[in-house]
Amino acid sequence: MTNKPHLGFWQIWNMCFGFMGIQFGFALQNANVSRIFQTLGASFDDIPILWVAAPLTGLIVQPIIGYMSDRTWTRLGRRRPYFLWGALLATASLIIMPNSPALWIAAGMLWIMDASINVTMEPFRAFVGDNLPEDQRTTGFALQSFFIGVGSVVASALPYMMSNWFGVSNIAPEGVIPDSVKWSFYIGGGALLLAVLWTILKSKEYSPEELEAFAKAEEALASVSAAPLGRETGERTATQYLKASVLWLLVGAIGIWLVASQGLDKQLYILVGGIATFGVLQIATGLLKQQNHARNGFCEVVDDIFLMPRVMKQLAAVQFFSWFALFAMWTSATPAVTAYHFGATNTASTAFNEGADWVGVLFAAYNVFAALAALMIPKLADVFGRRMTHLINLCLGGLGLVSMFFINDPDWLLVSMVGVGIAWASILSVPYSLLSSAVPFAKMGVYMGIFNFFIVIPQLLAASVLSLIVRTFFEGEPIFALVIGGISMIIGGFATLIVGKGETSNA
């Protein structure tokens, strides 16, 4: 039995380079989809519900792709086939998205685009766990964060650059997407495909037999350590699933009745519908198990959800508050900045489009700071431990979001982005480093996919209640969505203190 060999810097560079392309897609989506929706007639109250496509596709796609990639081996490898096909679909989606002639088409394209990007992205997380020994994984995930930052800087600023550097118009008739946005999406699609192809061609993967040998060596080392990694195994019985489903269905049914009968905000259907769906999921699993299909892939994934490692459960709260904050920023930054800092709500006005372009610059700025912070995170983790490093970083991000309320000059919002960028780099690396140390190698892909639940669920909740909270308590002013997001991120930082009990590595 042998341990995984350490990889050189350029080897890690090549295996992470494709993440820069993936982030071209996500950054264009995050900085411009709200703008596209508003241009096509959506109100601020409509935006969160339209955005629900993004987290929901991740909820569905990532565990499935993770499960499949764990069981794939072709001439191209284990994870790289998913890199390739996902990149091809994502590139096509990015070209089509800004040409949407109507709001419902743009909303549908967001589903397709986000699903395609997720097909490419999910195996990249497992790729690091597959190829790197444990003591290099923080570096691997941090380098992914660096490339995310670099890709996001360019992609987020593309509409501004198209308009101010190359003279492409950022204004169009009412209901028409400006040419600066269209060309940004075209360039982003090409960059995504080329970057992912670089990783596919310049990286290699270990065979299933080699991975199994490495895993046995790691488990032998863990068996003589002072504390377990908190892994759990086994499966739930059909009866356990069927009993548990009753509670979820009851809560979901009561929620749907309250929304329908009491005239509550219809966006709450997302929340209660999700609860009811969770009950249906458990019923389906229980029935399959009763029919002796317990080793069915569907049942295995659901079992993995309920029997996830302890560290993964502890990280759930951290991820919940962190990604609630990020969703608030991504969906509300354009309406908040254009209205609060530029005083414009008319999407055809010069002031609105200048404000929307500036949001792209701000998103580029926080990704510059994220790229720089990503290079420092492994060193900070060595000094302070991963938990304390993440706590500090999230608190800086939360303060950055809250500070946007107190700043009047749009130029000074760049200072707010310093904290946001540091938090973003940490969110993209530290939790995955903690998780990869606690999951079995054979399920690295599926657990990375399931871990996405703790990214998706807070976004679904934000889509359900954020605009309702802002409308009810803050007279519908979008800037307060950013304040709420900042407070949520700080809470996520302190939730990090519960993570890591039972770990053998530096937490």
C-alpha positions in Angstrom: 0.0 0.0 0.0 1.3 3.4 -0.9 0.2 7.0 -0.3 -0.7 9.3 -3.1 2.4 11.1 -4.4 2.6 14.8 -4.0 2.0 16.8 -7.2 4.1 19.7 -8.3 2.8 23.2 -8.5 2.2 23.2 -12.3 0.5 19.8 -12.1 -2.0 21.3 -9.6 -2.2 24.4 -11.7 -3.2 22.4 -14.8 -5.9 20.3 -13.0 -7.5 23.5 -11.5 -7.2 25.7 -14.6 -10.6 24.6 -16.0 -12.3 26.2 -13.0 -11.4 29.6 -14.4 -13.6 28.8 -17.4 -16.4 27.5 -15.3 -16.4 30.7 -13.4 -16.7 32.7 -16.6 -20.1 31.1 -16.8 -21.1 31.6 -13.2 -19.8 35.2 -13.0 -21.6 36.3 -16.2 -24.7 34.7 -14.7 -24.4 36.3 -11.3 -23.6 39.8 -12.5 -26.0 40.0 -15.4 -29.1 37.7 -15.0 -30.9 40.1 -12.7 -30.2 42.8 -15.3 -31.5 40.6 -18.1 -34.6 39.8 -16.1 -35.3 43.5 -15.3 -34.7 44.5 -18.9 -37.3 41.9 -20.0 -39.9 43.2 -17.6 -39.3 41.6 -14.2 -39.9 43.5 -11.0 -37.6 43.3 -7.9 -40.2 41.0 -6.3 -40.0 38.7 -9.3 -36.3 38.4 -9.4 -35.7 35.9 -6.5 -38.4 33.5 -7.8 -36.9 33.6 -11.3 -33.5 33.0 -9.8 -34.6 29.8 -8.1 -33.7 27.9 -11.2 -30.0 28.2 -10.4 -29.9 26.6 -7.0 -32.6 24.1 -7.8 -30.8 22.7 -10.8 -27.7 22.3 -8.6 -29.8 20.4 -6.0 -30.9 17.9 -8.7 -27.8 17.8 -10.9 -24.8 17.7 -8.6 -25.6 14.5 -6.5 -26.6 12.7 -9.7 -23.4 13.7 -11.6 -21.3 13.0 -8.4 -22.8 9.5 -8.1 -22.3 8.8 -11.8 -18.7 10.1 -11.9 -17.8 7.9 -8.9 -18.7 4.9 -11.1 -17.3 6.0 -14.4 -14.1 4.9 -16.1 -13.4 5.6 -19.8 -10.4 6.2 -21.9 -10.9 9.9 -21.0 -10.9 9.0 -17.3 -13.3 9.3 -14.4 -14.2 13.0 -14.0 -13.0 14.4 -17.3 -15.9 13.1 -19.5 -18.2 15.2 -17.4 -15.9 18.2 -17.8 -16.1 17.9 -21.6 -19.9 17.4 -22.1 -20.8 19.9 -19.5 -18.5 22.6 -21.0 -20.0 22.0 -24.5 -23.6 22.5 -23.2 -22.7 25.4 -21.0 -21.0 27.2 -23.9 -24.1 26.8 -26.1 -26.3 28.1 -23.3 -24.2 31.2 -22.8 -24.5 32.1 -26.4 -28.3 31.7 -26.4 -29.1 33.3 -23.0 -28.6 37.0 -23.9 -30.7 36.6 -27.1 -33.8 35.6 -25.1 -36.7 37.5 -26.7 -39.0 37.1 -23.6 -38.8 36.8 -19.8 -40.0 33.2 -19.7 -37.4 32.2 -22.3 -34.7 33.8 -20.3 -35.9 32.0 -17.1 -35.9 28.7 -19.0 -32.4 29.3 -20.3 -31.2 30.0 -16.8 -32.3 26.4 -15.9 -30.4 25.0 -18.9 -27.3 27.1 -18.4 -26.9 26.5 -14.7 -27.5 22.7 -15.1 -24.8 22.6 -17.8 -22.3 24.5 -15.7 -23.0 22.3 -12.7 -22.4 19.1 -14.8 -18.9 20.5 -15.4 -18.2 21.9 -12.0 -19.3 19.1 -9.6 -16.6 16.6 -10.7 -13.9 19.3 -10.4 -14.4 19.3 -6.6 -14.0 15.5 -6.5 -11.0 15.8 -8.9 -9.0 17.5 -6.1 -9.9 14.8 -3.6 -9.0 12.1 -6.2 -5.6 13.4 -7.2 -4.1 15.1 -4.1 -3.0 13.7 -0.8 -4.7 15.2 2.2 -2.0 17.6 3.1 -2.2 19.2 -0.4 -6.0 19.5 -0.6 -6.2 22.9 1.0 -3.7 24.1 -1.6 -5.7 22.5 -4.4 -9.0 24.0 -3.3 -7.3 27.4 -2.7 -5.9 27.3 -6.2 -9.4 26.6 -7.5 -10.5 29.7 -5.6 -7.7 31.6 -7.2 -8.9 30.6 -10.7 -12.5 31.4 -9.7 -11.3 34.8 -8.8 -9.3 35.4 -12.0 -12.2 34.2 -14.2 -14.7 36.2 -12.3 -12.7 39.4 -12.5 -12.7 39.3 -16.3 -16.2 37.9 -16.8 -17.9 40.3 -14.3 -16.2 43.3 -15.9 -16.8 42.3 -19.5 -19.9 44.4 -20.1 -18.1 47.5 -18.6 -15.1 46.7 -20.8 -17.2 46.2 -23.9 -18.8 49.6 -23.4 -15.9 51.7 -22.1 -12.9 50.1 -23.8 -14.3 48.9 -27.1 -17.2 51.2 -27.7 -19.9 48.6 -27.7 -23.3 50.1 -26.8 -24.6 49.3 -23.3 -28.0 50.9 -24.0 -30.8 49.4 -26.0 -34.5 50.0 -26.6 -36.8 49.0 -23.8 -37.0 45.2 -23.5 -33.9 44.6 -25.5 -30.6 43.2 -24.1 -27.7 45.6 -24.8 -25.0 44.5 -27.2 -22.3 44.9 -24.5 -24.0 42.1 -22.5 -24.5 39.9 -25.6 -20.8 40.1 -26.6 -19.8 39.4 -23.0 -21.7 36.2 -23.0 -20.2 35.1 -26.3 -16.6 35.7 -25.1 -17.4 34.0 -21.8 -18.7 30.9 -23.6 -15.5 30.6 -25.6 -13.3 31.1 -22.6 -15.2 28.5 -20.6 -14.7 25.8 -23.3 -11.0 26.6 -23.9 -10.1 26.5 -20.2 -11.9 23.3 -19.5 -10.2 21.7 -22.5 -6.8 22.7 -21.1 -7.5 20.7 -17.9 -8.8 17.7 -19.9 -5.7 17.6 -22.1 -3.1 18.5 -19.4 -4.2 16.4 -16.5 -4.4 12.7 -15.8 -6.5 10.6 -13.4 -5.7 7.6 -11.3 -7.4 4.4 -12.2 -10.0 2.8 -9.9 -7.4 0.3 -8.8 -4.8 2.9 -8.0 -7.4 4.9 -6.0 -8.4 1.9 -4.0 -4.8 1.2 -3.1 -4.3 4.8 -2.0 -7.6 4.7 0.0 -6.4 1.6 1.9 -3.2 3.3 2.8 -5.0 6.4 4.0 -7.4 4.3 6.1 -4.5 2.4 7.6 -3.0 5.7 8.6 -6.3 6.9 10.0 -6.8 3.7 12.1 -3.7 4.5 14.2 -4.5 8.1 14.7 -5.9 9.5 17.9 -9.4 10.3 16.7 -11.8 9.1 14.0 -12.7 11.2 11.0 -16.4 11.0 11.7 -17.4 8.8 8.8 -20.7 6.9 9.0 -21.7 3.8 7.1 -24.8 1.6 6.6 -28.2 2.2 5.3 -31.7 3.1 6.6 -34.5 0.6 6.5 -37.7 1.0 4.5 -39.7 1.4 7.7 -37.5 4.2 8.9 -37.9 6.1 5.6 -41.7 5.6 5.5 -42.1 6.7 9.1 -40.0 9.8 8.6 -41.9 10.8 5.5 -45.1 11.3 7.4 -43.8 14.3 9.3 -42.3 16.0 6.2 -45.5 15.5 4.2 -47.6 16.8 7.1 -45.5 20.0 7.5 -45.5 20.5 3.7 -49.3 20.0 3.5 -50.0 22.5 6.3 -47.6 25.0 4.7 -49.3 24.8 1.4 -52.8 25.1 3.0 -51.6 28.2 4.9 -50.2 29.9 1.8 -53.3 29.1 -0.3 -56.0 29.9 2.3 -54.4 32.9 4.2 -53.3 34.8 1.2 -49.6 34.6 2.1 -46.8 35.5 -0.3 -46.9 33.0 -3.1 -43.2 32.7 -3.2 -43.5 30.7 0.0 -44.8 27.9 -2.2 -41.1 27.2 -3.0 -40.3 26.6 0.7 -43.3 24.4 1.6 -43.2 22.6 -1.7 -39.6 21.7 -1.0 -40.6 20.3 2.4 -43.3 18.2 0.8 -40.9 17.0 -1.9 -38.5 15.9 0.8 -41.3 13.7 2.2 -42.0 12.2 -1.3 -38.3 11.5 -1.7 -38.4 9.4 1.5 -41.5 7.6 0.5 -40.0 6.6 -2.8 -36.9 5.3 -1.1 -38.9 3.3 1.4 -41.0 1.7 -1.3 -38.0 0.8 -3.4 -36.4 -0.8 -0.4 -39.5 -2.8 0.4 -39.3 -4.1 -3.2 -35.8 -5.3 -2.6 -34.2 -2.5 -4.6 -32.1 -1.3 -1.7 -28.9 -1.2 -3.9 -30.7 0.9 -6.5 -28.6 4.0 -7.2 -31.4 6.3 -6.1 -31.6 4.5 -2.7 -27.8 4.7 -2.3 -27.8 8.4 -2.8 -30.6 9.0 -0.4 -28.9 6.7 2.2 -25.8 8.8 1.8 -27.8 12.0 2.5 -29.0 10.7 5.8 -25.8 8.9 6.8 -23.4 11.7 5.8 -20.2 12.2 7.9 -20.4 14.1 11.1 -18.1 16.9 9.8 -20.5 17.3 6.8 -23.4 17.8 9.2 -21.5 20.3 11.2 -20.6 22.3 8.1 -24.3 22.5 7.1 -24.9 25.6 9.3 -21.8 27.3 8.1 -22.8 26.8 4.4 -26.4 27.7 5.1 -25.7 31.2 6.4 -22.8 31.8 3.9 -24.8 31.0 0.8 -28.0 32.7 2.0 -25.8 35.8 2.1 -24.3 35.2 -1.4 -27.7 34.6 -3.0 -28.9 37.9 -1.4 -25.9 39.7 -3.0 -26.2 38.1 -6.4 -29.9 38.7 -6.8 -30.1 42.1 -5.1 -26.9 43.9 -6.0 -28.1 45.3 -9.4 -31.5 46.6 -8.1 -29.9 47.8 -4.9 -27.0 49.7 -6.5 -28.9 51.1 -9.4 -31.7 52.4 -7.1 -29.8 53.3 -3.9 -26.5 54.6 -5.3 -27.4 55.7 -8.9 -31.1 56.7 -8.2 -32.4 54.9 -11.2 -35.1 52.2 -11.7 -35.9 52.7 -15.4 -34.0 50.0 -17.2 -33.8 52.0 -20.5 -32.1 55.0 -18.7 -28.4 55.8 -18.9 -28.1 56.0 -15.1 -29.6 52.5 -14.7 -27.2 50.9 -17.3 -24.2 52.8 -15.8 -25.2 51.4 -12.4 -25.6 47.9 -13.8 -22.2 48.1 -15.4 -20.8 49.3 -12.1 -22.2 46.2 -10.4 -20.2 44.1 -12.8 -17.1 46.1 -11.9 -17.8 45.5 -8.2 -18.2 41.8 -8.8 -14.9 41.9 -10.7 -13.3 43.7 -7.8 -14.4 41.2 -5.1 -13.0 38.5 -7.3 -9.7 40.3 -7.6 -9.5 40.3 -3.8 -10.7 36.7 -3.7 -7.9 35.6 -6.0 -5.3 37.3 -3.8 -6.8 36.0 -0.6 -6.9 32.4 -2.0 -3.1 32.5 -2.2 -2.9 33.4 1.5 -5.6 31.1 2.9 -3.3 27.9 3.1 -0.7 29.9 5.1 -3.4 31.4 7.4 -4.9 28.0 8.0 -1.4 26.7 9.0 -1.1 29.4 11.6 -4.7 29.8 12.9 -6.3 26.5 11.9 -9.0 26.2 9.2 -12.0 26.9 11.4 -10.6 30.2 12.9 -9.4 31.3 9.4 -12.9 30.7 8.0 -14.6 32.5 10.9 -12.4 35.7 10.4 -12.9 35.6 6.6 -16.7 35.3 6.8 -17.0 38.1 9.4 -15.0 40.4 7.0 -17.4 39.5 4.2 -20.4 40.2 6.3 -19.1 43.6 7.3 -18.4 44.4 3.7 -22.0 43.7 2.7 -23.5 45.7 5.6 -21.2 48.6 4.8 -22.8 49.1 1.4 -25.8 50.7 3.2 -23.6 53.4 4.8 -21.7 54.3 1.6 -23.2 57.0 -0.7 -20.4 57.3 -3.3 -20.5 54.3 -5.6 -16.7 54.4 -6.0 -16.3 53.7 -2.3 -18.2 50.4 -2.7 -15.0 49.0 -3.9 -13.8 49.0 -0.3 -16.8 46.9 0.7 -15.7 44.4 -1.9 -12.5 43.7 -0.1 -14.2 41.9 2.7 -16.6 40.2 0.3 -13.7 38.9 -1.8 -11.9 37.5 1.2 -15.0 35.7 2.3 -15.7 34.4 -1.2 -12.2 32.8 -1.4 -12.7 31.2 1.9 -16.1 29.8 1.1 -14.8 28.2 -2.0 -11.9 26.4 -0.3 -12.0 25.9 3.4 -15.3 23.9 3.7 -14.2 21.6 0.9 -10.8 21.1 2.5 -12.5 20.1 5.8 -15.0 17.9 4.0 -12.5 16.0 1.8 -10.7 14.8 4.9 -13.9 13.1 6.2 -15.4 11.2 3.3 -14.5 7.8 1.9 -12.7 8.0 -1.5 -15.2 5.8 -3.2 -18.0 8.3 -2.5 -16.0 11.5 -3.0 -18.1 12.6 -6.0 -21.5 11.9 -4.5 -20.7 13.5 -1.2 -19.4 16.6 -2.9 -22.7 16.6 -4.8 -24.7 16.1 -1.6 -22.7 18.9 0.0 -24.2 21.2 -2.5 -27.6 20.7 -0.7 -26.2 23.1 1.9 -25.6 25.6 -0.8 -29.0 25.1 -2.5 -31.3 25.0 0.4 -30.4 28.5 1.8 -30.8 29.9 -1.7 -34.2 28.4 -2.1 -35.1 29.8 1.3 -33.8 33.2 0.2 -35.9 33.0 -3.0 -38.9 32.3 -0.8 -38.6 34.9 1.9 -36.0 37.5 1.1 -38.2 39.9 -1.0 -41.1 39.3 1.5 -38.9 40.4 4.4 -37.6 43.4 2.5 -41.1 44.4 1.4 -42.7 43.9 4.8 -40.1 45.5 7.1 -38.0 47.8 4.8 -40.6 49.2 2.4 -39.2 47.2 -0.5 -35.8 48.9 -0.6 -33.4 46.3 -2.2 -30.3 47.7 -0.3 -31.7 46.0 2.9 -31.4 42.6 1.2 -27.6 43.2 1.2 -27.7 44.2 4.9 -29.6 41.0 5.7 -27.1 39.0 3.7 -24.2 40.6 5.6 -25.6 39.7 9.0 -26.2 36.1 7.7 -22.6 35.8 6.7 -21.3 36.9 10.1 -23.6 34.2 11.7 -22.1 31.7 9.4 -18.6 32.7 10.5 -19.4 31.9 14.2 -21.1 28.7 13.2 -17.6 27.5 12.0 -16.7 27.0 15.7 -18.8 23.9 15.9 -17.0 22.2 13.0 -14.1 19.8 13.2 -14.7 17.8 16.4 -13.1 14.5 16.0 -10.8 15.5 13.2 -7.2 14.3 13.2 -5.8 17.1 11.0 -5.4 20.8 11.7 -8.9 22.2 12.0 
